[in-house]
Amino acid sequence: MQVVLNQTMKTSTKLLTRLDYYYQQIKTIILTRQNPITGLLPASTAITAHGDYTDAWVRDNVYSILAVWGLGLAYRKIDDDEGRTYELEHSVIKLMRGLLFAMMRQAHKVETFKHTQSLLDGLHAKYNTATGDIVVGDDEWGHLQLDATSIFLLILAQMTAAGLPIIYTIDEVNFVQNLVYYIGRAYRTPDYGIWERGNKINRGSAELNASSVGMAKAALEAINGLDLFGVRGSQASVIHVLPDEIARARITLESLLPRESGSKEIDAALLSIISYPAFAVEDLELRDRTLNDIINKLAGKYGCKRFLRDGHQTVLEDHQRLHYEPWELKQFEHIECEWPLFFTYLVLDGSFRGEQEQVKKYQELLESLLIEQDGLRLLPELYYVPAENIEAEKLAPQTQPRLPNENIPLVWAQSLYFLGEMLSEGLLAVGDIDPLGRHLCVGKQREALVQIALLAEDEDLQTKLEVHGIEAQTPTQVEPIQVRKAGEFSAIYTQIGRNDKLGLTGRPVRRLRSLTTSRIFRISSETIVFLPSFSDSQQFYLTLDYHFLLDQIRSELAYIQKYWSDLGRPTLTLMLTHTMLESGSEALLELMQELKDGICNGVRVKLGRLNQLMLTAGIQRIDFLPNAEFSRFAS
């Protein structure tokens, strides 16, 4: 018994010693840089020929605080933490709220961008560390970086799920809901991307970036249905995401990968998409292919290149101008700077996948890259090839020594380094920093059974359909369930997130797609189903061709089956009309037979009455609309 007690005490002492070590390191390297008023962190303390790093970048701030959050989670596990859990967690809350305040002061830009998707209307990507003010004009920087806004939302969701109270008021909930709308069309919005300059030749041309689309997808999935007030909240503090926006982000992401964009065949930034923190790729084969491309094409001894022919901070770059001529890119081949930052992602990736050899390999490489300053071991931003070694490196890549740049440490890299070290020492578990379990979704793809409720527009049609063996109900017969058109639901979304004080109007009126309408809704104590928008002939003239409409139903069923991710089954409500029976009876009856057989276009389906299908359907509640008036459905 005494031996066990002694062993327990030794373990406890060792644990406290390691936690104290990380506390001193993180406090000295990260928290001493945190502004006491705004809570924001500078990207670094360096001011070099390549830029002023003392500003607070949104992306860098979120990554830089992760080590503080991780250490706070580790301290939660011991009884006597000397107040450090509280201190660390509230440093995290202060930073996240500092970013929130800086963005809320630009609520007018969020509102405008929802309608325009214009580059000049984007939220600013960096702010003054001491005040939270903007630091450069709308047209003086590539501000539209959807990955930055997205990672803020993703980590906000993870921290909230872990019990941190970050959002305090309904005004703030409304603003976050509008940030969801802001990133909701990332799948079709060219931006400046994670490296802030868009196209590889830095001409300021925005392009569609896989790292932005992937981070937006992850953020939308993570925050969907989340109560921002935690266990103390209500339906009013729950965030609503349209599942079709997640699905379309996934379709775009999978079509882009392993490329980053039109100009970048591969980019090390994709490590954050295929692994921690986004875990945005379900397809295991595509994930592995992207990872292998990054390692094979970008990894070196000192880190990974950002992308091929990246001239940034090489000695050949003319830092007096932002862009290159296309013919100049060739000169950067094989001498691109290597960033230790990406080895920290590979350590984290190995930890989440249980690949201990990978963890060990990149930890050892990182050890060799740390620079000692004032007794601290710090990760520089990057390593570059000095001028005298350029020609030799071009002739024989990976043979010449490289030097660290002046930006030591890159706080973002240092934070992820500490996070990886704490995971490998067992001070943290992967579930601690991913409480939403995003890493468990990689490689798991679900094919849903699609439920279908058939409605006839009136009793006369119902009788005619029965003659053909088709059972359908009328809207009157399904009461008290109400049946409405998708257009009415679009109007409801203009109220979700509406905040007159902030000048925010909710989601712009746009056509809603099938995943969104394949749910049962409880809205202000009413139970409502919405007909899919593709069946509305007033909205979509091609539905007047009923052969086209029936083919559309088949393709929508395949889409719903593949991309459904909600709890419960998707439930499609179809309204059959006299015109459909009269104009295309043969095609309609053929489709109905497929539905009755349970397989339609290779999709498993189940016909049934609405009140029965409700028992297994996906259901969404919307209880807090400030201005909701519904007209009775007119048959």
Secondary structure as GFF3:
##gff-version 3
##sequence-region A 1 635
A	DSSP	alpha_helix	2	29	.	.	.	ID=ss1
A	DSSP	three_ten_helix	31	33	.	.	.	ID=ss2
A	DSSP	beta_strand	47	48	.	.	.	ID=ss3
A	DSSP	beta_strand	51	52	.	.	.	ID=ss4
A	DSSP	beta_strand	56	57	.	.	.	ID=ss5
A	DSSP	alpha_helix	58	75	.	.	.	ID=ss6
A	DSSP	alpha_helix	84	104	.	.	.	ID=ss7
A	DSSP	alpha_helix	107	116	.	.	.	ID=ss8
A	DSSP	three_ten_helix	119	121	.	.	.	ID=ss9
A	DSSP	beta_strand	126	127	.	.	.	ID=ss10
A	DSSP	alpha_helix	146	161	.	.	.	ID=ss11
A	DSSP	alpha_helix	170	183	.	.	.	ID=ss12
A	DSSP	three_ten_helix	186	188	.	.	.	ID=ss13
A	DSSP	alpha_helix	210	223	.	.	.	ID=ss14
A	DSSP	three_ten_helix	230	232	.	.	.	ID=ss15
A	DSSP	three_ten_helix	235	237	.	.	.	ID=ss16
A	DSSP	alpha_helix	243	256	.	.	.	ID=ss17
A	DSSP	three_ten_helix	268	270	.	.	.	ID=ss18
A	DSSP	alpha_helix	271	274	.	.	.	ID=ss19
A	DSSP	alpha_helix	284	298	.	.	.	ID=ss20
A	DSSP	three_ten_helix	326	332	.	.	.	ID=ss21
A	DSSP	alpha_helix	341	353	.	.	.	ID=ss22
A	DSSP	alpha_helix	356	369	.	.	.	ID=ss23
A	DSSP	beta_strand	371	373	.	.	.	ID=ss24
A	DSSP	beta_strand	376	378	.	.	.	ID=ss25
A	DSSP	beta_strand	383	384	.	.	.	ID=ss26
A	DSSP	three_ten_helix	387	389	.	.	.	ID=ss27
A	DSSP	alpha_helix	390	395	.	.	.	ID=ss28
A	DSSP	beta_strand	403	404	.	.	.	ID=ss29
A	DSSP	alpha_helix	411	424	.	.	.	ID=ss30
A	DSSP	alpha_helix	430	433	.	.	.	ID=ss31
A	DSSP	three_ten_helix	438	441	.	.	.	ID=ss32
A	DSSP	beta_strand	450	456	.	.	.	ID=ss33
A	DSSP	alpha_helix	459	467	.	.	.	ID=ss34
A	DSSP	beta_strand	482	485	.	.	.	ID=ss35
A	DSSP	alpha_helix	486	493	.	.	.	ID=ss36
A	DSSP	alpha_helix	514	517	.	.	.	ID=ss37
A	DSSP	beta_strand	520	523	.	.	.	ID=ss38
A	DSSP	beta_strand	526	531	.	.	.	ID=ss39
A	DSSP	three_ten_helix	533	535	.	.	.	ID=ss40
A	DSSP	three_ten_helix	541	544	.	.	.	ID=ss41
A	DSSP	alpha_helix	546	563	.	.	.	ID=ss42
A	DSSP	beta_strand	571	576	.	.	.	ID=ss43
A	DSSP	alpha_helix	578	597	.	.	.	ID=ss44
A	DSSP	beta_strand	599	600	.	.	.	ID=ss45
A	DSSP	beta_strand	603	607	.	.	.	ID=ss46
A	DSSP	alpha_helix	610	613	.	.	.	ID=ss47
A	DSSP	beta_strand	619	622	.	.	.	ID=ss48
###
